[in-house]
Amino acid sequence: MALKKQNFAEGEIAIFDEACVYKRGEYWQFRLWLPKENKYARKSLRTRSESTAVERGEAAMQRVCIYCWDAERLVG
């Protein structure tokens, strides 16, 4: 998957060059562009800590990639 966004704003942290975590209000959020669906996968990370947000974002990235891979395998 390619990044849709190349320049990240202040407060956004890239994860695996495909997703990012960003702060919305007090809490951190996860965002990943899904080109086949032409939309973002989003998830609240439910934390105020940046380091915890990066860890949870990496875990969310892995879950989304596994889900996408399983869906392609079942359909295709």
N, C-alpha and C positions, 0 to 999 in steps of 0.2 A: 504494500500500500504506500502511496506517495502522500506526502504532506500537502494539504490544500493551502495551508498558511505557512509562509516561509519566515516572516518577521513576527516575532512574538512581542507583545506589549510588556510593560513593566508588571511584574506580578505573575507572569505566565512562565512555566518551566517545561521545556520539551522533555518527553520521555521516549526513548528508543527511536527518535527522529520521526515518529508517526503520530504521537499523541501529546497532549499537554495537560498539566494540572494548573489551575488558576484559582485565584481567590475571588469569591463573590460574597460581598458583605464580610462576615466574620469567618466563614467556612470555606474550605477548599473543595473544588469540583474537578472532575476528570472529563476530558473530551477527546474523542477519536473520530476522524473523518472516515466514513464508510463509502467508498466510491461506487460500489455496485448498487447501493441503496440511495445514494446521493443525499446523505444526511449525516448528522453527527450522532454517535453513541455518547450519552452523557450520564454521569453518575455523581452523586454527592459522596464525598469521602468522609464526611462527618467528623472533621477534625479542624482544629485551629493551628496546629503545628505544621510547619513547612516540611520538616524531615519525615514526619509520619505521613503527610499527604503524598510525598514522592514514593514512599514504600507502598502505600495503598494504591496509588496510581499505577505502579508497575504490576501489581497483582491484578488490578482491574483490566489492564491491557492484555495480560495473558489469558484471562477468562474470556474476554471479547474475541480474541484471536482463535481460541479453541472453539468457541461457539460458532464463529464464522466458518471455520474449517469443517466442523461437523455438519453444518447446514449445506455446504457445497458438496460434501461427500454423499449426503443423503439424497439431495436433489439431482446432482450431476452424475 
